[in-house]
Amino acid sequence: MLSDQELVARASCAALLITCSDFRFKSAERGFAEAAGLRDDYDLIARPGAIRSLVAPRNEAARETTQQEIAMLWKLHGFTRVLMANHMSCGAYGDLIAGGEEERALHERHLASAGREIERLGAGVRAEAYLVEVEGGELRATPVG
């Protein structure tokens, strides 16, 4: 683990994590980042619906703001991985889906579309998509795509 001084001196990080701002997933979010080898080595964007604002925004300002945040963080910190984590039963998706397999399919389409957009940032940027759901009473993030 890097010291605070070492962290402050760094100019880049390994990844950007885009996740839902839902308070119920914060422990899972931290665990997910650590399992991906990103302890203290990622930028974070937390928005209702995670990547929804990129692919099905409630308004154009939401899309533009998210695009600008991603581009700014990439320019500042030069990450090469973008991990996108949507979750099942997301309230921010309530107006689009009723649940079940329709919900899973929509998240998968949105994650794929957002991944293509993110990978256009620049050479070497790779998007990774995950869907978080409850399995056996625990939150699990599974790769999508």
DSSP file (Angstrom, degrees, kcal/mol; ACC not computed):
  #  RESIDUE AA STRUCTURE BP1 BP2  ACC     N-H-->O    O-->H-N    N-H-->O    O-->H-N    TCO  KAPPA ALPHA  PHI   PSI    X-CA   Y-CA   Z-CA
    1    1 A M              0   0    0      0, 0.0     2,-0.2     0, 0.0    39,-0.1   0.000 360.0 360.0 360.0 138.1    0.0    0.0    0.0
    2    2 A L        -     0   0    0      1,-0.1     2,-0.0     2,-0.1     0, 0.0  -0.497 360.0-116.6 -79.8 147.8    1.3    3.5   -0.9
    3    3 A S     >  -     0   0    0     -2,-0.2     4,-2.4     1,-0.1     5,-0.2  -0.317  30.5-105.9 -73.1 166.0    1.7    6.2    1.7
    4    4 A D  H  > S+     0   0    0      1,-0.2     4,-2.5     2,-0.2     5,-0.2   0.904 122.9  52.6 -59.0 -41.2   -0.3    9.3    1.5
    5    5 A Q  H  > S+     0   0    0      1,-0.2     4,-1.7     2,-0.2    -1,-0.2   0.904 109.4  48.3 -63.1 -42.1    2.7   11.2    0.3
    6    6 A E  H  > S+     0   0    0      2,-0.2     4,-0.8     1,-0.2    -1,-0.2   0.896 111.4  50.7 -65.2 -40.2    3.3    8.7   -2.5
    7    7 A L  H >< S+     0   0    0     -4,-2.4     3,-0.9     1,-0.2    -2,-0.2   0.930 109.7  49.1 -63.1 -45.4   -0.4    8.9   -3.5
    8    8 A V  H 3< S+     0   0    0     -4,-2.5    -1,-0.2     1,-0.2    -2,-0.2   0.836 108.2  55.4 -63.7 -33.3   -0.4   12.7   -3.7
    9    9 A A  H 3< S+     0   0    0     -4,-1.7    -1,-0.2    -5,-0.2    -2,-0.2   0.677  87.2 100.7 -74.8 -17.6    2.8   12.6   -5.8
   10   10 A R    <<  -     0   0    0     -3,-0.9     3,-0.1    -4,-0.8    -3,-0.0  -0.387  52.0-166.8 -72.4 147.1    1.3   10.3   -8.4
   11   11 A A        +     0   0    0     -2,-0.1     2,-0.3     1,-0.1    -1,-0.1   0.506  68.8  38.0-107.5 -10.1    0.1   11.9  -11.7
   12   12 A S        -     0   0    0     66,-0.1     2,-0.3    30,-0.0    66,-0.2  -0.915  59.6-155.3-139.3 164.0   -1.9    8.9  -13.0
   13   13 A C        -     0   0    0     64,-1.9    29,-0.2    -2,-0.3    67,-0.1  -0.898  26.7-120.2-134.1 166.9   -4.1    6.0  -11.9
   14   14 A A  S    S+     0   0    0     27,-1.0    67,-1.5    -2,-0.3    66,-1.5   0.814  81.6   2.0 -77.5 -31.5   -4.9    2.6  -13.3
   15   15 A A  E     -ab  42  81A   0     26,-1.2    28,-2.4    64,-0.2     2,-0.4  -0.941  50.9-128.6-153.9 166.1   -8.6    3.0  -13.7
   16   16 A L  E     -ab  43  82A   0     65,-2.0    67,-2.8    -2,-0.3     2,-0.5  -0.992  24.2-155.6-117.8 131.2  -11.9    4.9  -13.6
   17   17 A L  E     -ab  44  83A   0     26,-2.7    28,-2.6    -2,-0.4     2,-0.6  -0.949   5.8-168.1-109.0 123.6  -14.8    3.2  -11.8
   18   18 A I  E     +ab  45  84A   0     65,-3.0    67,-2.9    -2,-0.5     2,-0.3  -0.959  25.3 151.6-111.8 118.9  -18.3    4.3  -12.8
   19   19 A T  E     -ab  46  85A   0     26,-2.4    28,-2.2    -2,-0.6    31,-0.3  -0.842  47.8 -81.0-140.2 171.7  -20.9    3.1  -10.4
   20   20 A C  E     -a   47   0A   0     65,-0.6     5,-0.1    -2,-0.3    66,-0.0  -0.488  30.3-133.7 -75.9 148.5  -24.3    3.9   -9.0
   21   21 A S        +     0   0    0     26,-0.6    -1,-0.1    -2,-0.2     5,-0.1   0.464  60.3 135.0 -80.7  -0.8  -24.5    6.5   -6.2
   22   22 A D    >   -     0   0    0     25,-0.2     3,-1.7     1,-0.2     4,-0.1  -0.280  55.3-141.2 -54.8 122.5  -26.9    4.2   -4.2
   23   23 A F  G >  S+     0   0    0      1,-0.3     3,-1.2     2,-0.2     4,-0.3   0.740  94.0  70.0 -59.9 -25.8  -25.7    4.1   -0.6
   24   24 A R  G 3  S+     0   0    0      1,-0.2    -1,-0.3     2,-0.1     4,-0.2   0.629  97.8  50.8 -69.7 -12.6  -26.5    0.4   -0.3
   25   25 A F  G <> S+     0   0    0     -3,-1.7     4,-2.6     1,-0.1    -1,-0.2   0.276  75.2 102.3-110.4  10.3  -23.6   -0.6   -2.6
   26   26 A K  H <> S+     0   0    0     -3,-1.2     4,-2.3     2,-0.2     5,-0.2   0.913  84.9  45.6 -65.2 -43.8  -20.7    1.3   -1.0
   27   27 A S  H  > S+     0   0    0     -4,-0.3     4,-2.4     1,-0.2    -1,-0.2   0.921 115.7  47.4 -64.3 -42.1  -19.1   -1.7    0.7
   28   28 A A  H  > S+     0   0    0     -4,-0.2     4,-2.7     2,-0.2    -2,-0.2   0.882 109.7  54.6 -64.6 -37.7  -19.6   -3.8   -2.4
   29   29 A E  H  X S+     0   0    0     -4,-2.6     4,-2.4     2,-0.2    -2,-0.2   0.936 110.4  44.7 -60.8 -48.3  -18.1   -1.0   -4.5
   30   30 A R  H  X S+     0   0    0     -4,-2.3     4,-2.4     2,-0.2    -2,-0.2   0.922 115.1  48.2 -63.5 -44.0  -14.9   -0.8   -2.3
   31   31 A G  H  X S+     0   0    0     -4,-2.4     4,-2.6     1,-0.2    -2,-0.2   0.889 110.6  51.7 -62.9 -39.6  -14.6   -4.6   -2.3
   32   32 A F  H  X S+     0   0    0     -4,-2.7     4,-1.5     2,-0.2    -2,-0.2   0.925 110.0  48.7 -62.5 -46.1  -15.1   -4.7   -6.1
   33   33 A A  H  <>S+     0   0    0     -4,-2.4     5,-2.6     1,-0.2     6,-0.2   0.913 113.2  47.0 -62.2 -43.2  -12.4   -2.1   -6.6
   34   34 A E  H ><5S+     0   0    0     -4,-2.4     3,-1.9     1,-0.2     5,-0.3   0.906 109.5  53.1 -66.4 -40.6  -10.0   -4.0   -4.4
   35   35 A A  H 3<5S+     0   0    0     -4,-2.6    -1,-0.2     1,-0.3    -2,-0.2   0.800 106.1  55.0 -63.5 -27.7  -10.8   -7.4   -6.0
   36   36 A A  T 3<5S-     0   0    0     -4,-1.5    -1,-0.3    -5,-0.2    -2,-0.2   0.368 123.7-108.1 -84.9   5.1  -10.0   -5.7   -9.4
   37   37 A G  T < 5S+     0   0    0     -3,-1.9    -3,-0.2    -5,-0.1    -2,-0.1   0.786  85.2 121.7  77.3  28.6   -6.5   -4.7   -8.0
   38   38 A L    > < +     0   0    0     -5,-2.6     3,-2.7    -6,-0.1    -4,-0.2   0.151  23.3 153.5-113.9  19.1   -7.4   -1.0   -7.7
   39   39 A R  T 3  S-     0   0    0     -5,-0.3    -9,-0.0     1,-0.3    -5,-0.0  -0.301  87.9 -13.5 -53.8 121.8   -6.9   -0.2   -4.0
   40   40 A D  T 3  S+     0   0    0      1,-0.1    -1,-0.3     2,-0.1   -38,-0.0   0.767 120.1  97.8  54.8  29.6   -6.1    3.6   -4.0
   41   41 A D    <   +     0   0    0     -3,-2.7   -26,-1.2   -28,-0.1   -27,-1.0  -0.088  64.9  72.0-138.7  37.8   -5.6    3.4   -7.7
   42   42 A Y  E     -a   15   0A   0    -28,-0.2     2,-0.2   -29,-0.2   -26,-0.2  -0.999  63.8-130.1-152.4 150.7   -8.8    4.6   -9.3
   43   43 A D  E     -a   16   0A   0    -28,-2.4   -26,-2.7    -2,-0.3     2,-0.4  -0.629  31.5-142.7 -88.4 159.2  -10.9    7.7  -10.0
   44   44 A L  E     -a   17   0A   0     -2,-0.2     2,-0.5   -28,-0.2   -26,-0.2  -0.990  21.6-177.7-133.1 131.1  -14.6    7.4   -9.2
   45   45 A I  E     -a   18   0A   0    -28,-2.6   -26,-2.4    -2,-0.4     2,-0.5  -0.990  12.4-174.6-120.3 119.6  -17.8    8.7  -10.8
   46   46 A A  E     +a   19   0A   0     -2,-0.5   -26,-0.2   -28,-0.2   -25,-0.1  -0.960  15.1 157.1-118.3 115.8  -20.9    7.7   -8.8
   47   47 A R  E >   -a   20   0A   0    -28,-2.2     3,-2.6    -2,-0.5   -26,-0.6  -0.958  52.3 -88.1-134.5 150.4  -24.2    8.7  -10.5
   48   48 A P  T 3  S+     0   0    0      0, 0.0     5,-0.3     0, 0.0   -28,-0.1  -0.424 120.5  13.8 -56.6 125.7  -27.8    7.4  -10.1
   49   49 A G  T >  S-     0   0    0     -2,-0.2     3,-2.0     3,-0.1     2,-0.6   0.539 101.1-127.4  83.8   6.1  -28.0    4.6  -12.6
   50   50 A A  T <  S+     0   0    0     -3,-2.6     3,-0.5     1,-0.3   -31,-0.2  -0.346  91.3   8.2  54.2-101.5  -24.2    4.4  -13.1
   51   51 A I  T >> S+     0   0    0     -2,-0.6     3,-1.8     1,-0.2     4,-1.1   0.403 100.3 102.9 -91.9   3.3  -23.8    4.6  -16.9
   52   52 A R  H X> S+     0   0    0     -3,-2.0     4,-3.4     1,-0.3     3,-0.7   0.882  73.2  62.1 -53.7 -40.6  -27.4    5.4  -17.7
   53   53 A S  H 34 S+     0   0    0     -3,-0.5    -1,-0.3    -5,-0.3    14,-0.1   0.713 102.6  52.5 -64.2 -17.8  -26.7    9.1  -18.3
   54   54 A L  H <4 S+     0   0    0     -3,-1.8    -1,-0.3     2,-0.1    -2,-0.2   0.836 125.7  19.2 -80.2 -33.8  -24.4    8.1  -21.2
   55   55 A V  H << S+     0   0    0     -4,-1.1    -2,-0.2    -3,-0.7    -3,-0.1   0.683 140.1  16.5-115.8 -23.3  -26.8    5.9  -23.1
   56   56 A A  S  < S+     0   0    0     -4,-3.4    -2,-0.1    -5,-0.2    -3,-0.1  -0.353  79.4 179.5-147.7  59.6  -30.4    6.8  -21.9
   57   57 A P        -     0   0    0      0, 0.0     3,-0.1     0, 0.0    -4,-0.1  -0.235  36.5-132.3 -68.9 152.3  -30.1   10.1  -20.1
   58   58 A R  S    S+     0   0    0      1,-0.2     2,-0.3     2,-0.0    -5,-0.0   0.746  94.4   1.2 -71.6 -22.9  -33.1   11.9  -18.6
   59   59 A N  S >> S-     0   0    0     -6,-0.1     4,-1.2     1,-0.1     3,-0.6  -0.975  77.3-107.5-157.6 162.9  -31.8   15.0  -20.4
   60   60 A E  H 3> S+     0   0    0     -2,-0.3     4,-2.6     1,-0.2     5,-0.2   0.812 113.8  63.7 -66.5 -30.4  -29.0   16.0  -22.7
   61   61 A A  H 3> S+     0   0    0      1,-0.2     4,-2.6     2,-0.2    -1,-0.2   0.877  99.9  53.8 -61.1 -37.1  -27.2   18.0  -19.9
   62   62 A A  H <> S+     0   0    0     -3,-0.6     4,-2.1     2,-0.2    -1,-0.2   0.921 110.1  46.6 -63.3 -43.7  -26.8   14.7  -17.9
   63   63 A R  H  X S+     0   0    0     -4,-1.2     4,-2.7     2,-0.2     5,-0.2   0.949 113.9  47.6 -62.7 -48.8  -25.1   13.0  -20.9
   64   64 A E  H  X S+     0   0    0     -4,-2.6     4,-2.6     1,-0.2    -2,-0.2   0.903 111.4  50.5 -61.4 -42.5  -22.8   16.0  -21.6
   65   65 A T  H  X S+     0   0    0     -4,-2.6     4,-2.4     2,-0.2    -1,-0.2   0.931 112.5  46.3 -62.5 -45.8  -21.8   16.3  -17.9
   66   66 A T  H  X S+     0   0    0     -4,-2.1     4,-2.5     2,-0.2     5,-0.2   0.927 112.8  49.7 -63.9 -44.8  -20.9   12.6  -17.7
   67   67 A Q  H  X S+     0   0    0     -4,-2.7     4,-2.5     1,-0.2    -1,-0.2   0.918 112.3  48.5 -59.0 -43.7  -19.0   12.8  -20.9
   68   68 A Q  H  X S+     0   0    0     -4,-2.6     4,-2.6    -5,-0.2    -1,-0.2   0.889 110.6  50.6 -65.6 -39.9  -17.1   15.8  -19.7
   69   69 A E  H  X S+     0   0    0     -4,-2.4     4,-2.5     2,-0.2     5,-0.2   0.933 112.1  46.8 -63.9 -45.4  -16.3   14.3  -16.4
   70   70 A I  H  X S+     0   0    0     -4,-2.5     4,-2.4     1,-0.2    -2,-0.2   0.944 114.7  46.6 -61.6 -48.1  -14.9   11.1  -18.0
   71   71 A A  H  X S+     0   0    0     -4,-2.5     4,-2.4    -5,-0.2    -2,-0.2   0.900 112.9  49.6 -62.5 -41.3  -12.8   13.0  -20.5
   72   72 A M  H  X S+     0   0    0     -4,-2.6     4,-2.5     2,-0.2    -1,-0.2   0.934 111.8  47.3 -64.4 -46.1  -11.5   15.4  -17.8
   73   73 A L  H  X S+     0   0    0     -4,-2.5     4,-2.9     2,-0.2     5,-0.3   0.890 112.5  50.3 -63.6 -38.8  -10.4   12.5  -15.5
   74   74 A W  H  X S+     0   0    0     -4,-2.4     4,-2.4    -5,-0.2    -1,-0.2   0.929 111.9  47.7 -63.7 -44.3   -8.8   10.7  -18.4
   75   75 A K  H  < S+     0   0    0     -4,-2.4    -2,-0.2    -5,-0.2    -1,-0.2   0.899 118.2  41.5 -63.2 -40.5   -6.9   13.8  -19.4
   76   76 A L  H  < S+     0   0    0     -4,-2.5    -2,-0.2    -5,-0.2    -1,-0.2   0.886 131.3  20.5 -73.5 -40.1   -5.8   14.4  -15.8
   77   77 A H  H  < S-     0   0    0     -4,-2.9   -64,-1.9    -5,-0.2    -3,-0.2   0.472  84.5-139.8-120.1  -4.0   -5.0   10.9  -14.7
   78   78 A G     <  +     0   0    0     -4,-2.4    -4,-0.1    -5,-0.3    -3,-0.1   0.735  32.0 177.3  56.9  31.0   -4.4    8.8  -17.9
   79   79 A F        -     0   0    0     -6,-0.3   -64,-0.2     1,-0.1   -65,-0.2  -0.232  22.6-161.1 -62.3 156.4   -6.1    5.6  -16.8
   80   80 A T  S    S+     0   0    0    -66,-1.5    46,-3.2   -67,-0.1     2,-0.4   0.518  70.3  63.0-114.8 -12.8   -6.4    2.8  -19.3
   81   81 A R  E     -bc  15 126A   0    -67,-1.5   -65,-2.0    44,-0.2     2,-0.5  -0.925  56.0-170.3-114.9 139.8   -9.2    0.8  -17.7
   82   82 A V  E     -bc  16 127A   0     44,-2.4    46,-3.1    -2,-0.4     2,-0.6  -0.967   8.7-163.1-126.0 114.7  -12.8    1.9  -17.2
   83   83 A L  E     -bc  17 128A   0    -67,-2.8   -65,-3.0    -2,-0.5     2,-0.5  -0.875   4.3-165.5 -99.9 120.4  -14.9   -0.4  -15.0
   84   84 A M  E     -bc  18 129A   0     44,-3.1    46,-2.4    -2,-0.6     2,-0.5  -0.922   4.9-173.8-108.8 125.0  -18.6    0.2  -15.3
   85   85 A A  E     +bc  19 130A   0    -67,-2.9   -65,-0.6    -2,-0.5     2,-0.2  -0.889   6.0 174.7-127.4 102.0  -20.9   -1.4  -12.7
   86   86 A N  E     - c   0 131A   0     44,-1.9    46,-2.8    -2,-0.5     2,-0.4  -0.572  19.2-143.9 -89.2 163.6  -24.6   -1.2  -13.0
   87   87 A H  E >   - c   0 132A   0     44,-0.2     3,-0.6    -2,-0.2    46,-0.2  -0.978  13.9-109.8-133.8 151.2  -26.9   -3.0  -10.5
   88   88 A M  T 3  S+     0   0    0     44,-2.7    16,-0.0    -2,-0.4    44,-0.0  -0.306 100.7  28.3 -67.3 156.7  -30.1   -4.9  -10.7
   89   89 A S  T 3  S+     0   0    0      1,-0.2     2,-0.5     2,-0.1    -1,-0.2   0.849  82.2 171.0  58.0  38.7  -33.2   -3.3   -9.1
   90   90 A C    X   -     0   0    0     -3,-0.6     3,-1.7     1,-0.1    -1,-0.2  -0.692  32.4-148.5 -83.5 123.4  -31.8    0.2   -9.7
   91   91 A G  G >  S+     0   0    0     -2,-0.5     3,-1.5     1,-0.3     4,-0.2   0.792  95.9  65.3 -61.2 -29.1  -34.3    2.9   -8.9
   92   92 A A  G 3  S+     0   0    0      1,-0.3    -1,-0.3     2,-0.1     3,-0.2   0.657 103.3  48.4 -69.2 -13.9  -32.8    5.2  -11.6
   93   93 A Y  G X> S+     0   0    0     -3,-1.7     3,-2.2     1,-0.1     4,-1.6   0.373  79.5 106.3-101.2   1.7  -34.0    2.6  -14.1
   94   94 A G  T <4 S+     0   0    0     -3,-1.5    -1,-0.1     1,-0.3    -2,-0.1   0.767  77.1  52.4 -55.8 -30.5  -37.5    2.4  -12.7
   95   95 A D  T 34 S+     0   0    0     -4,-0.2    -1,-0.3    -3,-0.2    -2,-0.1   0.586 113.2  44.8 -82.7  -8.3  -39.0    4.3  -15.6
   96   96 A L  T <4 S+     0   0    0     -3,-2.2     2,-0.3     1,-0.2    -2,-0.2   0.732 116.4  22.3-104.8 -28.1  -37.4    2.1  -18.2
   97   97 A I     <  -     0   0    0     -4,-1.6    -1,-0.2     1,-0.1     3,-0.1  -0.946  47.8-148.7-144.6 159.2  -38.0   -1.5  -17.0
   98   98 A A        -     0   0    0      1,-0.4     2,-0.2    -2,-0.3    -1,-0.1   0.582  60.1-102.2-103.2 -14.8  -40.2   -3.6  -14.7
   99   99 A G  S >> S+     0   0    0      1,-0.1     4,-0.7   -11,-0.0     3,-0.7  -0.761  75.1  74.1 126.9-173.4  -37.6   -6.2  -13.7
  100  100 A G  H >> S-     0   0    0     -2,-0.2     4,-1.8     1,-0.2     3,-0.5  -0.218 108.1 -19.7  67.0-151.5  -36.6   -9.8  -14.5
  101  101 A E  H 3> S+     0   0    0      1,-0.3     4,-2.6     2,-0.2    -1,-0.2   0.797 134.7  61.4 -64.5 -29.6  -34.8  -10.8  -17.7
  102  102 A E  H <> S+     0   0    0     -3,-0.7     4,-2.1     2,-0.2    -1,-0.3   0.905 105.0  49.3 -61.1 -40.0  -35.9   -7.6  -19.4
  103  103 A E  H <X S+     0   0    0     -4,-0.7     4,-2.4    -3,-0.5    -2,-0.2   0.936 110.9  48.3 -65.0 -47.2  -34.0   -5.7  -16.8
  104  104 A R  H  X S+     0   0    0     -4,-1.8     4,-2.4     1,-0.2    -2,-0.2   0.920 111.6  50.4 -59.4 -45.2  -30.8   -7.8  -17.2
  105  105 A A  H  X S+     0   0    0     -4,-2.6     4,-2.3     1,-0.2    -1,-0.2   0.890 110.2  49.7 -62.7 -40.2  -31.0   -7.4  -21.0
  106  106 A L  H  X S+     0   0    0     -4,-2.1     4,-2.8     2,-0.2     5,-0.2   0.931 110.8  49.0 -65.9 -44.8  -31.4   -3.6  -20.8
  107  107 A H  H  X S+     0   0    0     -4,-2.4     4,-2.9     1,-0.2     5,-0.2   0.919 111.1  51.0 -59.2 -43.2  -28.4   -3.3  -18.5
  108  108 A E  H  X S+     0   0    0     -4,-2.4     4,-2.1     2,-0.2    -1,-0.2   0.909 111.8  46.7 -62.9 -41.9  -26.3   -5.5  -20.8
  109  109 A R  H  X S+     0   0    0     -4,-2.3     4,-2.4     2,-0.2    -2,-0.2   0.925 114.1  47.7 -64.9 -44.0  -27.2   -3.3  -23.8
  110  110 A H  H  X S+     0   0    0     -4,-2.8     4,-2.7     1,-0.2     5,-0.2   0.917 112.0  49.1 -63.7 -43.9  -26.5   -0.1  -21.9
  111  111 A L  H  X S+     0   0    0     -4,-2.9     4,-2.3    -5,-0.2    -1,-0.2   0.903 112.2  48.8 -63.1 -41.3  -23.2   -1.4  -20.6
  112  112 A A  H  X S+     0   0    0     -4,-2.1     4,-1.9    -5,-0.2    -2,-0.2   0.928 113.3  46.7 -64.2 -44.6  -22.1   -2.5  -24.1
  113  113 A S  H  X S+     0   0    0     -4,-2.4     4,-1.9     1,-0.2    -2,-0.2   0.920 113.4  47.9 -64.3 -44.8  -23.1    0.9  -25.6
  114  114 A A  H  X S+     0   0    0     -4,-2.7     4,-2.7     1,-0.2    -1,-0.2   0.883 108.7  55.9 -63.7 -38.5  -21.4    2.9  -22.9
  115  115 A G  H  X S+     0   0    0     -4,-2.3     4,-2.3    -5,-0.2    -1,-0.2   0.911 106.4  49.5 -61.2 -42.9  -18.3    0.7  -23.3
  116  116 A R  H  X S+     0   0    0     -4,-1.9     4,-0.6     1,-0.2    -1,-0.2   0.913 112.7  47.9 -62.3 -42.0  -18.0    1.5  -27.0
  117  117 A E  H >< S+     0   0    0     -4,-1.9     3,-1.0     1,-0.2    -2,-0.2   0.927 112.4  48.4 -64.8 -44.5  -18.4    5.2  -26.3
  118  118 A I  H >< S+     0   0    0     -4,-2.7     3,-2.1     1,-0.3     4,-0.3   0.878 103.8  59.8 -64.9 -39.0  -15.7    5.2  -23.5
  119  119 A E  H 3< S+     0   0    0     -4,-2.3     3,-0.5     1,-0.3     6,-0.3   0.664  92.8  68.4 -67.7 -13.8  -13.2    3.2  -25.6
  120  120 A R  T << S+     0   0    0     -3,-1.0    -1,-0.3    -4,-0.6    -2,-0.2   0.512  75.3  90.5 -79.3  -4.2  -13.3    6.1  -28.1
  121  121 A L  S <  S-     0   0    0     -3,-2.1     2,-0.3     1,-0.2    -1,-0.2   0.925 103.9 -53.0 -55.1 -47.0  -11.6    8.3  -25.5
  122  122 A G  S >  S-     0   0    0     -3,-0.5     3,-1.7    -4,-0.3    -1,-0.2  -0.979  73.3 -48.8 178.2 170.5   -8.2    7.4  -26.8
  123  123 A A  T 3  S+     0   0    0     -2,-0.3     3,-0.1     1,-0.2    -3,-0.1  -0.313 118.1  16.6 -59.4 134.0   -5.7    4.6  -27.7
  124  124 A G  T 3  S+     0   0    0      1,-0.3     2,-0.5    -5,-0.1    -1,-0.2   0.349  84.1 133.7  88.2  -6.4   -5.4    2.0  -25.0
  125  125 A V    <   -     0   0    0     -3,-1.7     2,-0.5    -6,-0.3    -1,-0.3  -0.679  35.0-169.6 -80.6 125.9   -8.6    2.8  -23.0
  126  126 A R  E     -c   81   0A   0    -46,-3.2   -44,-2.4    -2,-0.5     2,-0.4  -0.967   9.9-148.2-121.5 126.0  -10.4   -0.5  -22.3
  127  127 A A  E     -c   82   0A   0     -2,-0.5     2,-0.4   -46,-0.2   -44,-0.2  -0.745   9.4-166.5 -94.4 139.6  -14.0   -0.6  -20.9
  128  128 A E  E     -c   83   0A   0    -46,-3.1   -44,-3.1    -2,-0.4     2,-0.4  -0.993   8.6-151.5-125.2 130.9  -15.1   -3.5  -18.6
  129  129 A A  E     +cD  84 144A   0     15,-0.5    15,-2.6    -2,-0.4     2,-0.3  -0.861  15.9 175.8-110.6 137.2  -18.8   -4.0  -17.8
  130  130 A Y  E     -cD  85 143A   0    -46,-2.4   -44,-1.9    -2,-0.4     2,-0.5  -0.979  18.6-151.4-137.2 148.7  -20.2   -5.6  -14.7
  131  131 A L  E     -cD  86 142A   0     11,-2.4    11,-2.3    -2,-0.3     2,-0.4  -0.989  14.9-151.1-121.5 125.8  -23.7   -6.2  -13.3
  132  132 A V  E     +cD  87 141A   0    -46,-2.8   -44,-2.7    -2,-0.5     2,-0.3  -0.805  27.1 153.4 -99.2 133.0  -24.1   -6.3   -9.6
  133  133 A E  E     - D   0 140A   0      7,-2.2     7,-2.9    -2,-0.4     2,-0.5  -0.965  47.0 -92.4-150.8 166.4  -26.9   -8.4   -8.1
  134  134 A V  E     + D   0 139A   0     -2,-0.3     2,-0.4     5,-0.2     5,-0.2  -0.721  41.4 174.1 -86.1 125.6  -27.8  -10.2   -4.9
  135  135 A E  E >  S- D   0 138A   0      3,-3.5     3,-1.8    -2,-0.5    -2,-0.0  -0.982  71.4 -14.4-132.0 120.9  -26.8  -13.9   -4.8
  136  136 A G  T 3  S-     0   0    0     -2,-0.4     3,-0.1     1,-0.3    -1,-0.1   0.835 129.1 -52.9  58.0  34.1  -27.3  -15.9   -1.7
  137  137 A G  T 3  S+     0   0    0      1,-0.2     2,-0.3     0, 0.0    -1,-0.3   0.458 122.0  96.5  82.6   0.6  -27.7  -12.8    0.4
  138  138 A E  E <  S-D  135   0A   0     -3,-1.8    -3,-3.5    -5,-0.0     2,-0.4  -0.895  77.6-111.2-122.7 153.5  -24.5  -11.2   -0.8
  139  139 A L  E     -D  134   0A   0     -2,-0.3     2,-0.4    -5,-0.2    -5,-0.2  -0.682  36.8-173.8 -81.8 131.5  -23.8   -8.6   -3.6
  140  140 A R  E     -D  133   0A   0     -7,-2.9    -7,-2.2    -2,-0.4     2,-0.6  -0.989  17.1-149.9-129.3 136.3  -21.9  -10.1   -6.5
  141  141 A A  E     -D  132   0A   0     -2,-0.4    -9,-0.2    -9,-0.2   -54,-0.1  -0.922  19.2-172.8-103.7 121.7  -20.4   -8.3   -9.5
  142  142 A T  E     -D  131   0A   0    -11,-2.3   -11,-2.4    -2,-0.6    -2,-0.0  -0.928  28.0-108.0-116.1 140.5  -20.3  -10.5  -12.6
  143  143 A P  E     -D  130   0A   0      0, 0.0     2,-0.4     0, 0.0   -13,-0.3  -0.319  31.4-151.5 -62.9 146.2  -18.7   -9.5  -15.9
  144  144 A V  E      D  129   0A   0    -15,-2.6   -15,-0.5     1,-0.1     0, 0.0  -0.963 360.0 360.0-120.5 136.1  -21.0   -8.7  -18.8
  145  145 A G              0   0    0     -2,-0.4    -1,-0.1   -17,-0.1   -15,-0.1   0.452 360.0 360.0  97.7 360.0  -20.2   -9.2  -22.4
